[in-house]
Amino acid sequence: MSNTRVLTGITTSGTPHLGNYAGAIRPAVAASRRPGVESFYFLADYHALIKAQDPARVQRSTLEIAAAWLACGLDPDRVWFYRQSDIPEIPELTWLLTCVAGKGILNRAHAYKAAVDRNVAEHADPDAGVTAGLFMYPVLMAADILMFRANLVPVGRDQVQHIEMARDFAARFNHLYGEHFVLPEAAIDENVATLPGLDGRKMSKSYDNTIPLFAPKAELKKLIFSIVTDSRAPGESKDTEGSALFQLYQAFATPEQTAAFAQAFADGIGWGDAKQALLEVIDGEVAPLRERYQALIADPAAIEARLREGAAKARTIATPFMRELRHAVGLRDLGAAAGAAKPEKAKKATLPTFKQYREKDGRFHFKLIAADGRELLVSEGFASPKDAGELIARLKSGELTGKATTIGRLSEGVTADDVDAALATFAD
């Protein structure tokens, strides 16, 4: 696979707001246009069911979020854009991963631990109100990622744990059933905007402090003018540091506009004038998107057709891969198994394998295992799984024949000729 696959999920449990746009939608749409990247965007409606039990709201949110991404410039013909629940292979893969996922790891998931901690603090049963869906959330997320062999998953630092869990489940599966999954990596963009809300805290539905992305201009003005500011009067110098108003402006303005706004703060601009300037800069960017959004939202059947097309496209990857995974774990055609069992076993007996794993120090290693199960070679540590994978590919290609022992440690009793003989089977 020559291109890098990048996967992003959008939970369908609310109305898109300015924070979603600046922090996720706008940068993701820009990234989808880069050469050498295959972008996967999905509406995570299964995830929404964990915290939203209002069917009409889930449906409406799915429509709003799909329309928002399309209005903001996402091109379904260039990317994979689909609804999670339209890919039946995802819940099936979730079960396969559930059967290798360690409960101890799931016990440490942030969302589950936070729910338990709240209950303990309130002297309630630790699992009061905790559903199996919340507990298994990381497994479903892993299935979303692993199904499409994503290389990179853009996340905030609070979501890195989920990518680490997906890697762990994939590595366990690969160890048991052979190399099927790509081990994904978290892509943390330190420059992604985290916008403040109306009260100065992070803009979030949880805090009820959001500004809807496509609010009419009159409503947008009302919300912006309700942003909390301090009591400094016009003419008094004002701080840009920590100012929600300034941070919001900066996310939608050019560098030149931002510099001028900062100077206006130093010169004592009145809060009313500052809020009016913020309204104009936000509406200047959002107004044309709002117009496209309204046209899209008025034609839900067209959006539904787009999502179904996206699902069909995504399933050209998911369906054959799921067939491969079912065979790997033993969910096979019984009629074919009787005639194929012996040749398959003989084939496996002639091939060595590579096993990848991660040590406690965070570095990535691999082992070369002979067809008879002997450990032949243990690699040095690598900073990323990609580096380890690239070296494995070079070894398999025969490029490093005679040099393999320079990149790792030979196991006891193993010679360089043993290693080269094993590698030669890949070149064949």
C-alpha positions as CSV (number, residue, x, y, z in Angstrom):
1,M,0.0,0.0,0.0
2,S,1.8,3.1,-1.3
3,N,-0.5,5.8,0.1
4,T,-0.9,6.6,3.8
5,R,-4.4,5.9,5.1
6,V,-5.8,8.5,7.5
7,L,-9.1,7.7,9.3
8,T,-11.3,10.2,11.2
9,G,-14.6,9.4,13.0
10,I,-17.3,11.9,13.8
11,T,-19.8,11.0,16.5
12,T,-23.4,11.8,15.6
13,S,-24.7,13.0,18.9
14,G,-25.1,16.7,18.5
15,T,-25.1,19.8,16.2
16,P,-21.8,20.8,14.7
17,H,-20.3,23.9,16.4
18,L,-17.5,26.4,15.7
19,G,-15.1,24.3,17.8
20,N,-15.8,21.2,15.6
21,Y,-15.2,23.3,12.5
22,A,-11.9,24.9,13.5
23,G,-10.5,21.9,15.4
24,A,-11.6,19.0,13.1
25,I,-13.6,19.7,10.0
26,R,-11.6,22.5,8.4
27,P,-8.1,20.9,8.9
28,A,-9.5,17.5,7.9
29,V,-11.0,18.7,4.7
30,A,-7.7,20.5,3.8
31,A,-5.7,17.3,4.6
32,S,-8.0,15.2,2.4
33,R,-6.7,17.1,-0.6
34,R,-3.0,16.2,-0.1
35,P,-1.3,13.9,-2.5
36,G,-0.3,10.5,-1.3
37,V,-3.1,10.3,1.3
38,E,-6.2,8.1,1.4
39,S,-8.7,9.7,3.7
40,F,-11.5,7.8,5.5
41,Y,-14.2,9.8,7.2
42,F,-17.1,8.1,8.9
43,L,-20.2,9.1,10.8
44,A,-19.9,7.1,14.1
45,D,-23.6,6.5,14.8
46,Y,-22.9,3.2,16.7
47,H,-20.8,5.3,19.1
48,A,-23.6,7.8,19.4
49,L,-25.8,5.1,20.9
50,I,-23.6,4.9,24.0
51,K,-24.7,8.3,25.2
52,A,-27.7,9.2,23.1
53,Q,-30.9,7.3,23.6
54,D,-33.2,9.6,21.5
55,P,-33.6,7.9,18.1
56,A,-34.9,11.1,16.4
57,R,-31.9,13.0,17.7
58,V,-29.4,10.5,16.5
59,Q,-31.0,10.5,13.0
60,R,-31.1,14.3,12.9
61,S,-27.5,14.6,14.1
62,T,-26.4,12.2,11.4
63,L,-28.1,14.4,8.8
64,E,-26.7,17.6,10.2
65,I,-23.1,16.3,10.5
66,A,-23.1,14.7,7.1
67,A,-24.4,18.0,5.6
68,A,-21.9,20.0,7.5
69,W,-18.9,18.0,6.2
70,L,-20.2,18.2,2.6
71,A,-20.9,21.9,2.9
72,C,-17.4,22.5,4.2
73,G,-15.9,21.0,1.1
74,L,-15.4,17.3,1.7
75,D,-15.5,15.6,-1.7
76,P,-16.9,12.1,-1.4
77,D,-15.5,11.2,-4.8
78,R,-11.9,11.8,-3.5
79,V,-12.3,10.2,-0.1
80,W,-14.1,7.4,1.7
81,F,-17.2,9.0,3.4
82,Y,-19.6,6.6,5.0
83,R,-21.9,5.9,7.9
84,Q,-20.5,3.4,10.4
85,S,-23.8,1.4,10.7
86,D,-23.8,0.8,7.0
87,I,-20.7,-1.4,7.3
88,P,-21.9,-4.7,8.9
89,E,-18.3,-5.9,8.9
90,I,-17.5,-3.4,11.7
91,P,-19.6,-4.9,14.4
92,E,-18.5,-8.4,13.3
93,L,-14.9,-7.4,13.6
94,T,-15.7,-5.8,17.0
95,W,-16.6,-9.3,18.3
96,L,-13.4,-10.9,16.9
97,L,-11.4,-8.2,18.7
98,T,-13.5,-8.6,21.9
99,C,-12.3,-12.2,22.0
100,V,-8.6,-11.1,22.1
101,A,-9.0,-7.8,24.1
102,G,-7.8,-8.0,27.7
103,K,-10.4,-6.9,30.3
104,G,-7.6,-5.4,32.4
105,I,-6.8,-3.0,29.6
106,L,-10.4,-2.0,29.2
107,N,-10.6,-1.4,32.9
108,R,-8.1,1.4,32.4
109,A,-10.1,3.2,29.7
110,H,-10.4,6.8,30.5
111,A,-14.2,7.1,30.0
112,Y,-15.0,3.9,32.0
113,K,-12.6,5.0,34.8
114,A,-14.1,8.4,35.0
115,A,-17.6,7.0,35.3
116,V,-16.5,4.6,38.1
117,D,-14.6,7.4,39.9
118,R,-17.8,9.6,39.8
119,N,-19.8,6.8,41.3
120,V,-17.3,6.1,44.0
121,A,-17.1,9.8,44.9
122,E,-20.9,9.7,45.3
123,H,-20.8,6.6,47.4
124,A,-22.7,4.6,44.8
125,D,-22.0,1.2,43.3
126,P,-18.9,1.6,41.1
127,D,-20.7,0.4,38.0
128,A,-24.0,2.2,38.6
129,G,-25.3,3.4,35.2
130,V,-22.3,2.1,33.3
131,T,-23.3,0.2,30.2
132,A,-21.4,-2.6,28.5
133,G,-21.4,-0.2,25.5
134,L,-19.4,2.4,27.5
135,F,-17.0,-0.3,28.7
136,M,-16.5,-1.8,25.2
137,Y,-16.3,1.5,23.4
138,P,-12.5,1.1,22.8
139,V,-13.0,-2.2,21.1
140,L,-15.6,-0.7,18.6
141,M,-13.2,2.2,18.0
142,A,-10.4,-0.3,17.3
143,A,-12.6,-2.1,14.8
144,D,-13.3,1.2,13.0
145,I,-9.6,1.8,12.6
146,L,-8.3,-1.7,11.9
147,M,-11.0,-2.6,9.4
148,F,-9.5,-0.2,6.9
149,R,-5.9,-0.7,7.9
150,A,-5.5,2.9,8.8
151,N,-1.9,4.1,9.3
152,L,-2.7,7.4,11.0
153,V,-5.6,8.5,13.2
154,P,-5.7,12.2,14.0
155,V,-6.7,12.6,17.7
156,G,-6.3,14.9,20.6
157,R,-4.0,13.9,23.5
158,D,-7.0,12.6,25.5
159,Q,-7.7,10.1,22.7
160,V,-4.2,8.6,22.3
161,Q,-5.1,5.8,24.7
162,H,-7.7,4.5,22.3
163,I,-5.1,4.2,19.5
164,E,-2.7,2.4,21.9
165,M,-5.5,0.0,22.7
166,A,-6.3,-0.6,19.0
167,R,-2.6,-1.4,18.5
168,D,-2.6,-3.8,21.4
169,F,-5.7,-5.7,20.2
170,A,-4.2,-5.8,16.6
171,A,-0.9,-7.2,17.9
172,R,-2.7,-9.9,20.0
173,F,-4.7,-10.9,17.0
174,N,-1.7,-10.9,14.7
175,H,0.2,-13.0,17.2
176,L,-2.6,-15.6,17.3
177,Y,-3.7,-15.7,13.7
178,G,-0.9,-14.2,11.6
179,E,-0.2,-10.8,10.2
180,H,-3.5,-9.3,9.2
181,F,-3.7,-5.9,10.8
182,V,-1.7,-2.7,10.3
183,L,-0.7,-1.3,13.7
184,P,-2.1,2.3,13.6
185,E,-0.4,5.4,15.0
186,A,-1.9,8.5,16.6
187,A,-1.4,11.7,14.7
188,I,-1.4,14.5,17.2
189,D,-1.5,17.9,15.7
190,E,-0.4,20.4,18.4
191,N,-1.6,23.3,16.2
192,V,-5.2,22.1,16.0
193,A,-7.4,24.8,17.4
194,T,-9.3,24.1,20.6
195,L,-11.8,27.0,20.8
196,P,-13.2,28.5,23.9
197,G,-16.9,28.5,24.4
198,L,-19.3,31.2,25.6
199,D,-18.0,30.9,29.2
200,G,-14.3,30.7,28.4
201,R,-14.0,26.9,28.9
202,K,-13.3,24.6,26.0
203,M,-16.3,24.7,23.5
204,S,-18.1,21.5,24.2
205,K,-21.7,20.1,24.2
206,S,-20.9,18.8,27.7
207,Y,-20.5,22.4,29.0
208,D,-23.5,23.7,27.0
209,N,-21.4,26.6,25.9
210,T,-21.3,26.0,22.1
211,I,-21.9,28.3,19.1
212,P,-23.6,26.3,16.4
213,L,-21.6,26.3,13.2
214,F,-24.5,27.2,10.9
215,A,-26.5,29.5,13.2
216,P,-28.3,32.3,11.3
217,K,-26.4,35.6,11.5
218,A,-28.8,37.1,14.0
219,E,-28.5,34.1,16.4
220,L,-24.7,34.1,15.8
221,K,-24.6,37.8,16.9
222,K,-26.7,37.2,20.0
223,L,-24.3,34.3,21.1
224,I,-21.1,36.2,20.4
225,F,-22.4,39.2,22.3
226,S,-23.1,36.9,25.3
227,I,-19.4,35.8,25.5
228,V,-18.1,36.5,29.0
229,T,-15.5,39.3,29.2
230,D,-14.0,41.2,32.1
231,S,-15.1,44.7,33.4
232,R,-12.5,46.8,31.7
233,A,-14.0,49.8,30.0
234,P,-13.4,51.3,26.5
235,G,-10.0,53.0,26.5
236,E,-8.4,50.5,29.0
237,S,-5.8,48.2,27.6
238,K,-7.0,44.6,27.4
239,D,-5.1,41.3,27.5
240,T,-5.1,39.0,24.5
241,E,-3.7,36.2,26.7
242,G,-6.5,34.1,28.0
243,S,-9.2,36.1,26.1
244,A,-11.9,33.8,24.7
245,L,-12.8,36.6,22.3
246,F,-9.3,37.0,21.0
247,Q,-8.8,33.2,20.6
248,L,-12.0,32.9,18.6
249,Y,-11.0,35.8,16.4
250,Q,-7.6,34.3,15.7
251,A,-9.1,31.0,14.6
252,F,-11.0,32.8,11.8
253,A,-8.8,35.7,10.9
254,T,-5.7,36.2,8.7
255,P,-2.4,36.8,10.5
256,E,-2.6,40.5,9.5
257,Q,-6.1,40.8,10.9
258,T,-5.0,39.1,14.1
259,A,-2.1,41.4,14.5
260,A,-4.4,44.4,14.0
261,F,-6.9,43.0,16.5
262,A,-4.1,42.5,19.1
263,Q,-3.1,46.1,18.7
264,A,-6.8,47.2,19.1
265,F,-6.8,45.2,22.4
266,A,-3.7,47.1,23.5
267,D,-5.3,50.4,22.5
268,G,-8.4,49.7,24.6
269,I,-11.0,48.7,22.1
270,G,-14.5,48.4,23.7
271,W,-15.9,45.0,24.2
272,G,-18.9,45.7,22.1
273,D,-16.7,46.8,19.2
274,A,-14.5,43.7,19.7
275,K,-17.5,41.4,19.6
276,Q,-18.8,43.1,16.4
277,A,-15.4,42.6,14.8
278,L,-15.5,38.9,15.9
279,L,-19.0,38.5,14.4
280,E,-17.9,39.9,11.0
281,V,-14.8,37.8,10.7
282,I,-16.6,34.5,11.6
283,D,-19.7,35.3,9.5
284,G,-17.3,36.2,6.6
285,E,-16.0,32.6,6.5
286,V,-19.2,30.8,7.6
287,A,-21.8,32.6,5.5
288,P,-21.1,30.8,2.2
289,L,-20.8,27.5,4.0
290,R,-24.2,28.2,5.7
291,E,-25.8,28.7,2.3
292,R,-24.5,25.3,1.0
293,Y,-25.5,23.6,4.3
294,Q,-29.1,24.9,4.1
295,A,-29.4,23.5,0.5
296,L,-28.0,20.1,1.6
297,I,-30.1,19.8,4.7
298,A,-33.2,20.5,2.7
299,D,-32.6,17.4,0.6
300,P,-31.9,14.5,3.0
301,A,-32.6,11.9,0.3
302,A,-29.6,13.2,-1.6
303,I,-27.4,12.9,1.5
304,E,-28.7,9.4,2.1
305,A,-27.8,8.4,-1.4
306,R,-24.3,9.8,-0.9
307,L,-23.8,7.8,2.3
308,R,-25.0,4.6,0.6
309,E,-22.6,5.2,-2.2
310,G,-19.8,5.7,0.3
311,A,-20.8,2.5,2.2
312,A,-20.6,0.5,-1.1
313,K,-17.2,2.0,-1.8
314,A,-16.0,1.2,1.8
315,R,-17.3,-2.3,1.6
316,T,-15.1,-3.1,-1.4
317,I,-12.4,-3.1,1.3
318,A,-14.3,-4.3,4.3
319,T,-16.0,-7.4,2.8
320,P,-13.0,-9.2,1.4
321,F,-10.9,-8.3,4.5
322,M,-13.6,-9.7,6.8
323,R,-13.6,-12.9,4.7
324,E,-9.9,-13.1,5.3
325,L,-10.3,-12.6,9.0
326,R,-13.1,-15.1,9.3
327,H,-11.0,-17.7,7.6
328,A,-8.0,-16.8,9.9
329,V,-10.0,-17.5,13.1
330,G,-11.5,-20.7,11.8
331,L,-15.0,-19.6,10.7
332,R,-14.8,-21.5,7.4
333,D,-16.7,-23.5,4.9
334,L,-16.9,-27.0,6.3
335,G,-17.2,-28.6,2.9
336,A,-14.0,-26.9,1.7
337,A,-12.2,-27.5,4.9
338,A,-12.0,-31.3,4.5
339,G,-10.2,-31.2,1.2
340,A,-8.1,-28.1,2.0
341,A,-7.0,-28.8,5.5
342,K,-3.9,-30.9,4.7
343,P,-2.5,-28.7,1.9
344,E,-3.0,-25.6,4.0
345,K,-1.2,-27.2,7.0
346,A,1.7,-28.3,4.7
347,K,1.9,-24.8,3.3
348,K,2.2,-23.3,6.8
349,A,4.9,-25.7,7.7
350,T,7.2,-24.4,5.0
351,L,7.0,-20.7,5.8
352,P,8.9,-18.7,8.4
353,T,7.1,-15.7,9.9
354,F,7.8,-12.3,11.4
355,K,6.3,-11.3,14.7
356,Q,6.1,-7.6,15.7
357,Y,5.8,-6.4,19.3
358,R,6.3,-3.5,21.5
359,E,8.6,-3.5,24.6
360,K,7.9,-1.6,27.9
361,D,10.3,1.1,26.9
362,G,8.0,2.0,24.0
363,R,10.3,0.8,21.2
364,F,9.2,-1.6,18.5
365,H,10.9,-4.9,17.7
366,F,10.3,-8.0,15.5
367,K,11.4,-11.6,15.6
368,L,12.0,-14.0,12.7
369,I,10.5,-17.3,13.5
370,A,11.5,-20.4,11.5
371,A,8.9,-22.7,10.0
372,D,9.6,-25.2,12.8
373,G,8.9,-22.6,15.4
374,R,12.5,-21.8,16.3
375,E,13.4,-18.2,17.0
376,L,16.1,-17.2,14.6
377,L,16.6,-13.4,14.9
378,V,15.5,-10.7,17.3
379,S,15.7,-7.1,15.9
380,E,17.0,-4.0,17.6
381,G,14.4,-1.5,18.8
382,F,12.7,1.1,16.5
383,A,11.1,4.4,17.3
384,S,8.0,3.5,15.2
385,P,6.2,0.4,13.9
386,K,6.5,1.9,10.4
387,D,10.3,1.7,10.7
388,A,10.2,-1.9,11.8
389,G,7.7,-2.8,9.0
390,E,9.9,-1.2,6.3
391,L,12.9,-3.2,7.5
392,I,10.9,-6.4,7.4
393,A,9.8,-5.6,3.8
394,R,13.5,-5.2,2.8
395,L,14.4,-8.5,4.5
396,K,11.6,-10.3,2.7
397,S,12.6,-8.8,-0.7
398,G,16.1,-10.3,-0.5
399,E,17.7,-6.8,-0.4
400,L,19.6,-7.6,2.8
401,T,20.7,-11.2,2.0
402,G,23.9,-11.8,3.9
403,K,23.4,-8.7,6.0
404,A,20.4,-9.6,8.1
405,T,22.6,-10.4,11.1
406,T,23.7,-6.8,11.3
407,I,20.3,-5.6,12.2
408,G,19.6,-7.9,15.1
409,R,20.7,-10.6,17.5
410,L,20.9,-14.3,16.4
411,S,19.3,-16.7,18.8
412,E,21.4,-19.3,20.5
413,G,22.6,-22.0,18.1
414,V,21.4,-20.1,15.0
415,T,23.8,-19.3,12.2
416,A,23.7,-16.5,9.6
417,D,23.1,-19.2,7.0
418,D,20.0,-20.3,8.9
419,V,18.6,-16.7,8.7
420,D,19.4,-16.3,5.0
421,A,17.8,-19.7,4.2
422,A,14.6,-18.6,6.0
423,L,14.6,-15.2,4.2
424,A,15.1,-16.9,0.9
425,T,11.6,-18.5,1.2
426,F,10.1,-15.0,1.0
427,A,12.1,-14.1,-2.1
428,D,10.8,-17.2,-3.8
